[in-house]
Amino acid sequence: MARVENLSQRLVSSASHKTPINPALEGPGQDMYMKAMSGYMAEMMSNPTKIFEHQASYWSQSVGHFMEAQKAASEGHAPKDGQKNDRRFTDDAWSANPWFNFVKQQYQMNSDMLRQMVTDTEGLGAQDKKRLQFFTNQVIDMLAPTNFLGTNPEAMQKAVETQGQSLVDGMENLVRDMEDHGGDLLVSLADRDAFEVGKNIATADGQVVFRNRMLELIQFAPTTETVHKIPLLIFPPWINKYYILDLKKKNSLIQWAVDQGYTVFVVSWVNPTEDFADVGLDTYIEEGYFEAMNAVKEITGEKQLNAVGYCVAGTVLTLTLALMQKRGDKTVKSATFFTTMTDFSDQGEFSVFLGDDFVDGIEAQICSDGILKSYFMSRTFSYLRANDLVYGPMIRNYMMGEAPPAFDLLYWNGDSTNLPGRMTMEYLRGLCQRNELAEGGFEICGETVSLKDVKIPICFVACETDHIAAWKSCFNGFRQYGSKDKTFILSESGHIAGIVNPPSKKKYGHYLNEALESDADDWLKGAAFNEGSWWPHWSGWLDAKSGKNLAKQIPARDPGSQKFPPLCPAPGTYVKVHS
C-alpha cells in the first residue's frame, strides 16, 4: 500500500507537468464532429424511417442476444458464438464464460451498428464521411471491453494469481511513461534499456566523414576486397532515424549492401530544435542533399553516384532530381525510392489529417513552438494502428504489469524526431494538400519542378499493405516520372517490414511486372510473384548502374579522404539526440 501511495503521488505530480495543448489543435476534431452531427441530424429529419430501421434492428438484435445469453447461462454454457475472429478476444474465457462471451458479442454488435449508421449517413461529403468513419472506429477501438480491467478476464486472472502485484507493477509502468514524457501519456512499445545505439543496434562499422548543421554523413567500412565503382548514397526519412536500415546485422540493409560490394554512405539527419524553425524543403535540398552528394563525390573521386530515398526523403529526393535536371547537373546516375509518395491525389488513411482544419491547427502549434514536436507525430502514427500500437501495449504494460518487449523495431519506432516548422508546412500545403509536384509544378530553389522532370533511371519499391504510403498511390506517382528506364517492385507486408526484409529470412515475397502502361490494379494482375526478398533483384538492377565493367571492380575504399578525414565512429552523434 505504501508503494501504491508513492506511485499515486508521482502520477499526480507528472500529470501536473503536462504541457497544455494549443487550443487550435482541439478545434479540428470538434469542427469535424459538429459537421458530422449536423449531417446526421439532417438525415434524421429528412429520412426518419432509416433511423428508425437502424434502431429497431439494433434493439431487436440486442434483446435477442440477451435472451439467448440468459438461456445459455441457465443451461451452463456460453451462447453460440457466430461473430468474426478478433485477436483481442483470444483468451478462452471470451468463448467459454457466459458473461464474458455476452460482453464480447454485445460489443461487436454495437460496433457493427455504429459503423452501419455512418455508412448509411447521406448528409456528408465524401471527405467528411471518411473522417467520420475513421474517428468512429477510433471510438469503437477505445471502448473495447479488453481495455478495461473489469471486463478483461486475462488481466483479472493475473491480478488474482499475483495477489495484485501485476496491477502495482502496471501502475509503476504507467507512472514511468508519464514521467519520461513530461506528463503526456505515451505508452512504451519497447524496453528502452535493452538497446543502445552503436552497441547492439546501428552497429555497422563506419565513420562519420562529414558534418554540417543538417546532417552527419556516414561512410561504412568495406567487407570485400573490391567494390563497385559508383558509390551508393542513402537518404532515410527525417521523421525517424536512419538505423531502421541497420537494426541488427542479420536484418541490416546497409550491412547487406556493403557485403555486396557497394561503397555505402548514409545520411544521419539532425533532430531539429526550435532554432530550426525557418528550415524549409529548400534547406534540406541545399544543405542536405547537395552537400552530402558533393562530399561523396570528393571522397570517392567519382563524378556520379546512385541515390536512395526512403519515404519523405524519397519525395524530397524527387524534388532534388527534378531541380538537378533543370540545372543540367548529372551527379545522380540512378535513383531508388522506398515507399515514396509523389502523387498525393489519393492520400489513403492520412487524408483524415490533411483537411484545412487539421492543418490550420498544426500551423498554429508550429507558430507557437517553431517545430512540430515528435509527440504529435508519434501519436498520429500510433493511432493509425491503435489496437497494435496503443491499446494492446497499454493492456500488456499497465493492466498485466509486464515489461515492454526487447524488440529492436519498436525501439526504433519510439526514437522519433521533431520536424522544422517551415518545412512541415511546405510539405503539408504544397505537396499533400495542393499536390503541386504532380499537378502543375512545385516551386523550389528558384525553379518550378514536376515529376516529368526526373529523367534518370529509377527503381520504385512499394509495399502491399503499407498504411502510410499506399502502394497504388506510389504507383500512380511512379508512372508520371519522365524516366525511360523504370522498374517497379511490390513487396509483401507493410511500410517497414516490406523494406527491412533480408533474403536470409525468406519471409515476404515480391511482385514484378515490366508492363508499366496499365493502372495499378492491372499491373498487379499481370505481375509475377517471386518468393523471398526483393533485395537481390534490386542489387541486380543496381549493379548495371554501378560501373561500366563489373568484372573490373576497384579496390575497396576505406572511409574518408584527406579532405574529409573521419570525425568519429558510426553511428555518430546526431542519432543519439532524443526529442
Backbone torsions as a table, in degrees:
resi	resn	phi	psi	omega
1	MET	NA	-34.2	177.4
2	ALA	-64.7	-38.1	178.8
3	ARG	-65.7	-41.2	178.5
4	VAL	-63.3	-41.1	179.5
5	GLU	-63.5	-42.8	179.3
6	ASN	-63.9	-42.3	179.3
7	LEU	-65.0	-37.2	179.1
8	SER	-63.5	-41.5	178.5
9	GLN	-64.9	-41.7	178.3
10	ARG	-65.0	-36.9	179.8
11	LEU	-63.7	-46.5	179.2
12	VAL	-63.4	-41.3	-179.2
13	SER	-64.0	-45.1	-179.3
14	SER	-66.1	-38.4	179.4
15	ALA	-64.7	-31.3	-178.8
16	SER	-71.1	-17.0	-179.6
17	HIS	-93.3	0.3	-179.4
18	LYS	-61.4	132.0	178.2
19	THR	-74.2	126.8	179.9
20	PRO	-61.6	140.4	177.4
21	ILE	-76.8	138.2	175.1
22	ASN	-54.3	126.1	-179.5
23	PRO	-53.9	-24.5	-179.6
24	ALA	-63.2	-28.5	-179.5
25	LEU	-78.5	-16.8	178.0
26	GLU	-81.5	-22.6	-176.2
27	GLY	-62.7	-45.4	-175.2
28	PRO	-55.3	-45.8	-179.5
29	GLY	-65.1	-41.5	179.2
30	GLN	-64.4	-44.1	179.6
31	ASP	-61.4	-42.1	-178.1
32	MET	-63.7	-43.5	-179.1
33	TYR	-69.3	-35.8	176.6
34	MET	-63.6	-41.6	178.9
35	LYS	-65.6	-42.0	179.6
36	ALA	-65.1	-43.4	-179.5
37	MET	-65.4	-37.4	177.6
38	SER	-62.8	-42.4	178.2
39	GLY	-63.6	-41.2	-179.5
40	TYR	-67.5	-41.5	179.1
41	MET	-65.3	-38.2	177.0
42	ALA	-62.9	-38.9	177.5
43	GLU	-62.8	-41.8	-178.3
44	MET	-64.1	-39.8	-178.2
45	MET	-72.6	-38.8	-175.8
46	SER	-85.5	-25.0	-176.9
47	ASN	-141.5	66.5	-177.7
48	PRO	-63.9	-22.8	-180.0
49	THR	-62.5	-42.0	-179.0
50	LYS	-63.8	-42.3	179.6
51	ILE	-63.5	-42.7	179.6
52	PHE	-62.5	-40.6	178.7
53	GLU	-61.8	-41.4	177.5
54	HIS	-59.2	-49.6	-176.5
55	GLN	-65.5	-42.3	-179.0
56	ALA	-63.7	-42.5	179.2
57	SER	-63.8	-43.5	-179.0
58	TYR	-64.0	-47.4	-178.2
59	TRP	-67.1	-35.2	177.6
60	SER	-62.8	-45.7	179.2
61	GLN	-64.7	-41.7	-177.3
62	SER	-65.6	-45.7	178.9
63	VAL	-63.7	-42.7	178.1
64	GLY	-62.1	-39.5	179.5
65	HIS	-67.0	-41.3	178.9
66	PHE	-62.5	-43.5	-179.5
67	MET	-66.1	-40.4	178.7
68	GLU	-63.7	-39.4	179.5
69	ALA	-66.0	-40.6	178.1
70	GLN	-62.6	-44.2	-179.6
71	LYS	-62.6	-44.0	-179.4
72	ALA	-65.4	-40.1	-179.6
73	ALA	-64.2	-39.0	179.5
74	SER	-66.7	-24.1	179.0
75	GLU	-94.5	0.1	174.3
76	GLY	83.0	23.7	177.4
77	HIS	-145.5	166.7	178.5
78	ALA	-79.2	151.9	178.1
79	PRO	-65.8	161.3	178.7
80	LYS	-59.4	131.6	-175.5
81	ASP	-105.8	101.2	-179.3
82	GLY	-104.1	8.3	-177.3
83	GLN	-77.3	160.0	-179.7
84	LYS	-65.7	157.6	177.5
85	ASN	-69.0	146.0	-179.2
86	ASP	-146.8	124.7	-176.0
87	ARG	-61.4	-20.8	179.6
88	ARG	-72.2	-19.3	-173.6
89	PHE	-115.2	50.7	-177.9
90	THR	-89.1	-19.7	179.3
91	ASP	-62.0	140.8	-175.9
92	ASP	-58.6	-29.5	-177.7
93	ALA	-61.9	-29.4	-179.8
94	TRP	-65.2	-21.8	177.7
95	SER	-104.8	-38.9	-171.8
96	ALA	-87.2	-32.5	-177.0
97	ASN	-87.1	123.9	-176.4
98	PRO	-57.4	-41.4	-177.8
99	TRP	-66.4	-51.3	-177.9
100	PHE	-67.3	-32.0	176.6
101	ASN	-66.1	-39.6	177.6
102	PHE	-63.8	-45.3	-179.9
103	VAL	-60.1	-46.0	-179.2
104	LYS	-61.2	-49.9	-176.2
105	GLN	-66.7	-35.3	178.3
106	GLN	-67.4	-39.2	176.9
107	TYR	-61.6	-44.9	179.9
108	GLN	-65.5	-35.0	177.2
109	MET	-67.0	-43.7	177.6
110	ASN	-61.3	-41.9	-179.1
111	SER	-61.8	-45.8	180.0
112	ASP	-62.0	-38.8	-179.6
113	MET	-64.5	-45.3	-179.6
114	LEU	-63.2	-44.0	179.7
115	ARG	-63.2	-39.1	-179.5
116	GLN	-67.3	-38.1	178.7
117	MET	-62.0	-42.0	178.8
118	VAL	-66.6	-42.8	-179.7
119	THR	-59.5	-39.6	-175.2
120	ASP	-85.1	-6.8	179.3
121	THR	-71.6	126.4	-175.6
122	GLU	-109.3	-1.4	-175.5
123	GLY	-87.9	12.9	-178.1
124	LEU	-122.8	150.8	172.1
125	GLY	-70.7	167.4	-175.2
126	ALA	-59.0	-44.2	-177.5
127	GLN	-69.4	-42.2	178.3
128	ASP	-63.6	-37.4	179.6
129	LYS	-66.7	-39.9	178.5
130	LYS	-62.8	-40.2	179.1
131	ARG	-68.7	-40.5	178.0
132	LEU	-62.6	-39.8	177.1
133	GLN	-61.3	-43.1	-179.3
134	PHE	-61.8	-50.5	-175.3
135	PHE	-74.1	-26.2	172.4
136	THR	-64.2	-42.8	177.2
137	ASN	-64.4	-33.5	176.5
138	GLN	-62.7	-42.3	178.8
139	VAL	-65.8	-42.8	179.3
140	ILE	-59.5	-46.5	179.8
141	ASP	-64.3	-39.3	-178.1
142	MET	-64.1	-35.9	-174.7
143	LEU	-91.3	12.6	178.2
144	ALA	-60.8	138.4	-178.9
145	PRO	-60.8	-24.2	178.0
146	THR	-64.9	-19.3	-176.0
147	ASN	-84.5	-0.9	-176.7
148	PHE	-125.3	135.0	-175.4
149	LEU	-56.8	-42.1	-176.3
150	GLY	-67.7	-15.4	179.4
151	THR	-126.4	29.2	174.3
152	ASN	-123.0	98.6	-173.9
153	PRO	-63.1	-33.5	-178.7
154	GLU	-67.0	-43.7	179.5
155	ALA	-67.8	-39.6	178.7
156	MET	-63.8	-42.5	-179.5
157	GLN	-62.9	-41.7	-180.0
158	LYS	-67.5	-37.2	178.0
159	ALA	-61.2	-40.7	178.4
160	VAL	-66.5	-46.4	-177.1
161	GLU	-63.9	-33.2	-177.9
162	THR	-98.4	7.7	-178.4
163	GLN	54.4	40.4	175.6
164	GLY	87.5	-4.0	-178.3
165	GLN	-62.8	-35.8	-179.4
166	SER	-62.5	-34.8	179.7
167	LEU	-72.4	-38.0	177.1
168	VAL	-66.6	-43.1	177.3
169	ASP	-61.9	-38.8	178.4
170	GLY	-65.1	-38.9	177.8
171	MET	-64.7	-37.7	177.7
172	GLU	-64.5	-40.0	176.3
173	ASN	-62.0	-41.4	179.5
174	LEU	-62.9	-47.5	-179.1
175	VAL	-62.6	-41.9	-179.4
176	ARG	-63.3	-41.0	178.6
177	ASP	-63.0	-41.4	-178.9
178	MET	-70.4	-37.8	177.9
179	GLU	-66.6	-36.6	-179.1
180	ASP	-70.3	-20.3	-175.9
181	HIS	-119.7	29.7	173.0
182	GLY	62.5	32.5	178.8
183	GLY	95.2	-12.0	175.6
184	ASP	-81.6	144.7	179.7
185	LEU	-93.0	100.9	172.4
186	LEU	-123.2	110.6	-175.1
187	VAL	-68.8	135.5	177.3
188	SER	-72.2	126.6	-179.9
189	LEU	-91.3	-22.3	-177.4
190	ALA	-142.3	158.8	177.8
191	ASP	-69.5	110.6	-176.5
192	ARG	-68.2	-21.8	-178.5
193	ASP	-88.4	-6.0	-176.1
194	ALA	-83.2	-15.7	-175.5
195	PHE	-131.2	148.2	171.6
196	GLU	-137.4	121.2	-178.2
197	VAL	-59.6	126.9	-178.4
198	GLY	94.7	-14.1	179.7
199	LYS	-104.0	-59.5	179.3
200	ASN	-128.2	14.9	174.6
201	ILE	-154.4	143.9	-172.7
202	ALA	57.7	59.0	-171.5
203	THR	-110.2	0.6	179.0
204	ALA	-56.7	134.1	-175.2
205	ASP	-71.0	128.6	179.7
206	GLY	-174.7	-175.0	-178.6
207	GLN	-137.9	144.2	167.9
208	VAL	-74.1	120.4	-175.0
209	VAL	-112.4	-5.0	178.1
210	PHE	-159.4	145.2	179.4
211	ARG	-148.0	135.5	165.7
212	ASN	-137.7	-169.7	-174.7
213	ARG	-68.3	-18.3	-176.5
214	MET	-96.6	-26.5	-170.8
215	LEU	-159.1	161.3	162.1
216	GLU	-114.3	134.2	179.3
217	LEU	-101.7	121.8	-178.6
218	ILE	-106.1	130.6	171.4
219	GLN	-110.5	130.2	-175.0
220	PHE	-93.3	145.5	-177.4
221	ALA	-70.2	138.5	-179.2
222	PRO	-70.5	152.8	174.9
223	THR	-119.4	2.7	177.9
224	THR	-121.2	156.2	-178.3
225	GLU	-71.5	-32.9	177.0
226	THR	-124.1	159.2	-178.2
227	VAL	-137.9	162.0	172.7
228	HIS	-63.4	149.3	-175.1
229	LYS	-67.6	-44.4	-176.0
230	ILE	-84.3	124.3	-179.4
231	PRO	-73.6	164.5	-179.4
232	LEU	-118.7	124.1	-179.2
233	LEU	-116.7	122.0	-175.8
234	ILE	-107.1	127.8	174.7
235	PHE	-108.0	103.8	176.8
236	PRO	-81.3	165.6	176.7
237	PRO	-68.6	149.8	178.2
238	TRP	-96.6	9.2	172.3
239	ILE	-75.1	-34.3	171.0
240	ASN	-128.5	-167.6	-172.0
241	LYS	-105.6	158.0	-167.1
242	TYR	-61.4	-23.3	-169.5
243	TYR	-76.1	7.5	166.2
244	ILE	-58.2	-26.7	178.3
245	LEU	-93.1	8.3	178.4
246	ASP	-151.8	53.9	-178.3
247	LEU	-68.8	-59.8	175.9
248	LYS	-139.1	162.6	-175.6
249	LYS	-57.3	-37.1	-174.7
250	LYS	-71.9	-21.4	179.3
251	ASN	-127.1	24.3	-178.8
252	SER	-87.8	113.8	175.4
253	LEU	-66.2	-34.8	178.3
254	ILE	-61.6	-49.7	-179.4
255	GLN	-63.8	-38.6	179.6
256	TRP	-63.5	-42.6	179.6
257	ALA	-64.6	-39.4	176.3
258	VAL	-61.4	-42.5	-179.4
259	ASP	-66.8	-20.2	177.4
260	GLN	-84.4	-0.2	177.4
261	GLY	93.3	24.7	175.0
262	TYR	-98.8	144.8	169.0
263	THR	-85.2	107.4	-169.1
264	VAL	-105.1	129.7	171.4
265	PHE	-118.2	147.6	173.6
266	VAL	-138.5	145.6	176.6
267	VAL	-90.4	129.3	171.1
268	SER	-108.6	106.2	-172.4
269	TRP	-74.9	152.4	174.2
270	VAL	-68.4	150.4	172.9
271	ASN	-92.9	105.1	-168.6
272	PRO	-64.8	145.5	171.0
273	THR	-110.7	-174.6	-179.8
274	GLU	-59.0	-24.3	179.5
275	ASP	-66.3	-13.9	-178.3
276	PHE	-98.9	16.1	-174.7
277	ALA	-54.9	-37.0	-175.1
278	ASP	-94.5	10.5	176.3
279	VAL	-76.0	126.5	-178.6
280	GLY	-117.4	-174.4	177.3
281	LEU	-60.3	-35.4	178.3
282	ASP	-64.3	-34.1	177.4
283	THR	-65.7	-43.8	178.2
284	TYR	-60.3	-37.8	-179.4
285	ILE	-71.9	-49.8	-173.0
286	GLU	-75.5	-44.1	-177.8
287	GLU	-95.0	-11.7	179.3
288	GLY	-104.9	-75.9	-174.9
289	TYR	-61.4	-51.0	-175.3
290	PHE	-66.1	-44.3	-178.3
291	GLU	-68.3	-36.4	176.2
292	ALA	-64.5	-43.5	179.2
293	MET	-62.1	-43.4	-179.8
294	ASN	-63.4	-38.9	178.5
295	ALA	-65.9	-41.3	179.0
296	VAL	-62.2	-44.4	179.5
297	LYS	-63.2	-42.1	-179.1
298	GLU	-65.7	-41.6	-177.3
299	ILE	-69.0	-41.1	-175.6
300	THR	-90.7	-16.9	-176.4
301	GLY	75.6	12.6	-179.5
302	GLU	-98.6	150.6	178.4
303	LYS	-87.1	-16.5	-178.0
304	GLN	-133.1	163.3	176.7
305	LEU	-148.1	162.5	171.6
306	ASN	-102.4	137.3	-174.5
307	ALA	-117.0	150.0	174.9
308	VAL	-128.0	134.7	174.6
309	GLY	-126.7	130.8	-176.3
310	TYR	-111.6	123.4	175.9
311	CYS	57.9	-125.5	-176.5
312	VAL	-60.8	-30.6	177.5
313	ALA	-68.0	-27.8	174.0
314	GLY	-71.7	-37.9	176.8
315	THR	-61.4	-45.0	-179.1
316	VAL	-76.1	-27.4	171.1
317	LEU	-62.0	-37.5	176.3
318	THR	-60.6	-46.7	176.3
319	LEU	-58.1	-42.4	-178.2
320	THR	-63.7	-45.9	-178.9
321	LEU	-65.8	-38.9	177.9
322	ALA	-65.2	-40.5	177.3
323	LEU	-64.0	-41.9	179.5
324	MET	-64.5	-36.3	177.2
325	GLN	-62.7	-41.7	178.9
326	LYS	-62.6	-33.7	-175.8
327	ARG	-92.4	-3.0	-179.4
328	GLY	74.6	23.8	-179.2
329	ASP	-89.5	119.0	-175.8
330	LYS	-105.9	27.0	-177.3
331	THR	-58.9	-41.1	-175.0
332	VAL	-92.0	120.8	-177.9
333	LYS	-82.2	-39.6	177.3
334	SER	-152.2	160.5	-179.9
335	ALA	-134.7	139.2	175.3
336	THR	-117.3	137.8	-177.8
337	PHE	-121.8	126.8	175.1
338	PHE	-102.5	123.5	174.4
339	THR	40.4	60.1	-172.8
340	THR	-111.8	125.7	173.9
341	MET	-92.3	128.7	173.9
342	THR	-130.9	-18.3	172.6
343	ASP	-114.1	111.3	-173.4
344	PHE	-101.0	22.8	178.8
345	SER	-65.3	-28.8	173.3
346	ASP	-124.0	105.1	-173.0
347	GLN	-93.7	7.1	175.6
348	GLY	61.3	-142.3	-176.1
349	GLU	-65.9	-23.5	-178.9
350	PHE	-73.6	-12.4	-177.2
351	SER	-59.3	-27.0	-180.0
352	VAL	-67.2	-19.5	-179.5
353	PHE	-102.3	5.7	-172.2
354	LEU	-113.2	13.1	172.0
355	GLY	-73.0	161.1	-178.3
356	ASP	-57.5	-35.5	-177.2
357	ASP	-64.0	-45.6	179.8
358	PHE	-68.9	-44.5	-178.3
359	VAL	-65.6	-36.0	175.0
360	ASP	-60.7	-40.5	178.2
361	GLY	-64.3	-42.1	177.2
362	ILE	-62.1	-42.0	-179.7
363	GLU	-62.5	-39.7	178.6
364	ALA	-64.5	-40.0	178.3
365	GLN	-65.5	-41.1	179.5
366	ILE	-65.5	-38.9	177.5
367	CYS	-61.1	-30.6	179.3
368	SER	-79.6	-42.9	-172.3
369	ASP	-100.0	-21.5	-175.9
370	GLY	85.8	-17.9	179.9
371	ILE	-140.1	161.5	167.6
372	LEU	-92.8	109.3	-173.6
373	LYS	-67.6	148.9	-175.8
374	SER	-59.0	-27.3	179.8
375	TYR	-54.9	-44.2	-176.9
376	PHE	-69.8	-39.7	178.7
377	MET	-65.4	-45.5	-179.4
378	SER	-60.2	-43.6	-178.5
379	ARG	-66.5	-40.4	179.7
380	THR	-62.8	-50.4	-178.8
381	PHE	-63.4	-37.5	-178.8
382	SER	-65.1	-41.4	-176.6
383	TYR	-76.1	-8.9	169.8
384	LEU	-69.7	-23.0	175.8
385	ARG	-134.5	63.3	-168.3
386	ALA	-61.7	-42.0	-177.3
387	ASN	-65.3	-35.1	-178.4
388	ASP	-84.6	-33.8	-170.7
389	LEU	-112.5	-3.5	178.2
390	VAL	-127.1	-68.9	-171.0
391	TYR	-72.8	-40.0	177.1
392	GLY	-58.1	-51.6	176.6
393	PRO	-62.4	-35.7	178.0
394	MET	-62.7	-43.0	178.3
395	ILE	-60.9	-47.5	-177.6
396	ARG	-65.6	-45.4	-174.9
397	ASN	-77.9	-44.8	-169.6
398	TYR	-96.3	-36.8	-177.9
399	MET	-92.8	-33.3	179.4
400	MET	-94.0	-15.6	177.9
401	GLY	71.1	25.1	-178.2
402	GLU	-91.3	152.7	175.6
403	ALA	-76.7	144.4	175.6
404	PRO	-58.0	150.0	-176.2
405	PRO	-72.3	155.4	174.1
406	ALA	-86.2	80.1	-172.6
407	PHE	-121.6	116.0	-173.3
408	ASP	-60.3	-41.7	-178.0
409	LEU	-63.7	-42.2	179.6
410	LEU	-71.6	-30.4	174.3
411	TYR	-62.3	-47.3	177.5
412	TRP	-60.3	-42.3	-178.1
413	ASN	-58.5	-32.3	-179.8
414	GLY	-85.5	-7.0	-178.4
415	ASP	-95.7	61.9	-172.2
416	SER	-87.8	173.8	-173.2
417	THR	-129.8	163.3	172.6
418	ASN	-81.7	166.9	176.4
419	LEU	-125.4	137.1	178.4
420	PRO	-61.6	145.2	-174.5
421	GLY	-62.0	-53.7	-176.4
422	ARG	-63.5	-42.6	179.2
423	MET	-59.8	-41.8	-178.9
424	THR	-61.0	-45.3	-177.3
425	MET	-71.6	-36.7	176.0
426	GLU	-62.2	-40.2	179.1
427	TYR	-66.8	-46.9	-176.6
428	LEU	-69.3	-44.6	-175.9
429	ARG	-76.3	-56.7	-170.9
430	GLY	-76.5	-42.4	-176.4
431	LEU	-88.4	-53.9	-174.9
432	CYS	-74.3	-53.4	-174.4
433	GLN	-76.0	-48.7	-175.3
434	ARG	-94.0	-9.6	175.2
435	ASN	52.0	42.7	-171.7
436	GLU	-69.7	-26.5	-179.5
437	LEU	-67.6	-35.9	-179.9
438	ALA	-92.2	-22.9	-175.6
439	GLU	-126.2	98.2	171.3
440	GLY	92.3	-14.8	176.1
441	GLY	103.2	144.7	-177.8
442	PHE	-114.2	132.7	-178.6
443	GLU	-86.9	124.1	-179.6
444	ILE	-150.9	131.8	175.3
445	CYS	51.3	40.9	176.3
446	GLY	81.6	5.8	179.3
447	GLU	-126.8	156.5	172.4
448	THR	-107.1	119.3	-172.8
449	VAL	-121.8	157.6	177.3
450	SER	-146.2	175.0	-177.1
451	LEU	-61.8	-35.2	-176.9
452	LYS	-67.6	-13.5	178.9
453	ASP	-76.5	-13.7	178.4
454	VAL	-85.5	113.5	-172.0
455	LYS	-120.9	-3.4	179.8
456	ILE	-78.3	165.0	176.2
457	PRO	-59.3	135.8	-179.3
458	ILE	-132.8	149.8	172.9
459	CYS	-128.7	126.7	179.8
460	PHE	-109.0	133.2	172.9
461	VAL	-119.5	115.3	176.7
462	ALA	-115.0	165.5	-174.7
463	CYS	-123.2	134.5	-167.1
464	GLU	-60.2	-40.0	-177.3
465	THR	-110.8	26.6	-179.1
466	ASP	-65.7	122.1	179.9
467	HIS	-96.6	-3.0	179.1
468	ILE	-101.5	-48.3	176.4
469	ALA	-123.3	86.9	-175.9
470	ALA	-55.3	136.5	-170.5
471	TRP	-64.2	-33.8	-180.0
472	LYS	-67.6	-35.6	175.3
473	SER	-67.3	-40.0	176.0
474	CYS	-59.9	-42.8	-179.1
475	PHE	-64.7	-39.9	179.3
476	ASN	-60.9	-41.5	177.2
477	GLY	-69.3	-42.7	179.5
478	PHE	-54.5	-41.5	-177.4
479	ARG	-65.7	-21.9	-175.3
480	GLN	-89.3	-7.2	177.2
481	TYR	-64.1	150.6	-178.7
482	GLY	-82.9	4.0	-177.4
483	SER	-69.8	144.3	173.8
484	LYS	-92.1	-25.5	179.2
485	ASP	-102.6	97.4	-174.8
486	LYS	-131.6	138.5	177.2
487	THR	-131.9	136.6	178.5
488	PHE	-123.9	129.0	179.0
489	ILE	-121.5	130.4	175.7
490	LEU	-111.5	113.9	179.9
491	SER	-91.9	147.1	170.5
492	GLU	-67.7	161.8	177.4
493	SER	79.2	-162.7	-166.6
494	GLY	-108.5	-161.8	-168.6
495	HIS	-57.9	-34.6	-179.6
496	ILE	-104.6	-54.6	-174.9
497	ALA	-62.7	-28.4	178.6
498	GLY	-72.5	-24.7	178.1
499	ILE	-91.9	-49.5	179.1
500	VAL	-82.2	76.1	-170.2
501	ASN	-136.1	74.1	-173.5
502	PRO	-66.2	149.3	-179.8
503	PRO	-59.1	-28.8	-176.9
504	SER	-65.0	-26.5	-178.4
505	LYS	-76.6	-30.6	-177.5
506	LYS	51.5	45.8	-172.9
507	LYS	-101.5	-61.9	-176.0
508	TYR	-106.6	139.0	177.8
509	GLY	-93.4	-170.5	-179.4
510	HIS	-152.3	159.6	-177.8
511	TYR	-111.7	142.4	177.9
512	LEU	-134.1	141.7	176.8
513	ASN	-158.7	120.3	-178.0
514	GLU	-79.0	-13.2	178.3
515	ALA	-80.7	107.7	-173.0
516	LEU	-108.8	3.1	-176.4
517	GLU	-78.8	-20.8	-174.8
518	SER	-83.1	173.1	175.0
519	ASP	-79.5	178.9	-172.9
520	ALA	-61.1	-43.1	-178.1
521	ASP	-64.2	-44.5	179.3
522	ASP	-67.2	-36.0	177.3
523	TRP	-59.5	-44.3	-178.3
524	LEU	-68.1	-38.4	178.4
525	LYS	-59.9	-35.7	-178.4
526	GLY	-92.2	1.7	-175.1
527	ALA	-82.3	149.6	175.1
528	ALA	-95.2	133.6	178.6
529	PHE	-87.1	135.9	-179.9
530	ASN	-122.4	131.0	177.7
531	GLU	-67.5	145.1	171.8
532	GLY	82.9	-177.8	-173.0
533	SER	-64.5	151.6	175.4
534	TRP	-83.4	-9.3	-175.4
535	TRP	-54.6	-48.3	-179.0
536	PRO	-62.0	-37.5	178.8
537	HIS	-64.5	-42.7	177.5
538	TRP	-62.5	-40.9	179.0
539	SER	-61.0	-38.7	176.8
540	GLY	-63.8	-39.8	176.5
541	TRP	-65.3	-42.3	-176.1
542	LEU	-71.4	-33.5	179.0
543	ASP	-53.4	-43.3	-177.2
544	ALA	-67.9	-16.3	179.7
545	LYS	-102.9	5.5	-170.2
546	SER	-111.2	10.0	178.4
547	GLY	158.1	147.3	-176.1
548	LYS	-69.4	-33.6	-176.4
549	ASN	-130.9	101.3	-176.4
550	LEU	-66.6	-23.1	179.5
551	ALA	-72.2	-17.3	-179.0
552	LYS	-118.0	66.8	175.0
553	GLN	-71.0	168.3	-177.0
554	ILE	-103.3	162.0	177.0
555	PRO	-57.5	145.1	-178.2
556	ALA	-59.5	146.2	-177.1
557	ARG	-101.4	127.9	171.7
558	ASP	-78.4	152.0	-177.7
559	PRO	-60.2	139.1	174.5
560	GLY	88.0	178.7	178.9
561	SER	-154.2	-179.0	179.7
562	GLN	-62.7	-40.7	179.7
563	LYS	-77.2	-30.0	-179.3
564	PHE	-122.7	72.8	179.4
565	PRO	-69.0	152.4	177.9
566	PRO	-56.9	136.9	-177.9
567	LEU	-96.8	-37.5	177.7
568	CYS	-169.2	161.5	179.9
569	PRO	-67.0	152.3	170.6
570	ALA	-62.6	147.3	12.1
571	PRO	-89.9	12.0	178.1
572	GLY	85.7	-165.6	-175.5
573	THR	-107.2	-33.9	-176.3
574	TYR	-62.1	-36.9	-175.2
575	VAL	-67.5	-17.2	-176.4
576	LYS	-93.1	-0.9	178.9
577	VAL	-85.3	120.6	-178.7
578	HIS	-100.3	151.8	179.6
579	SER	-74.1	NA	NA
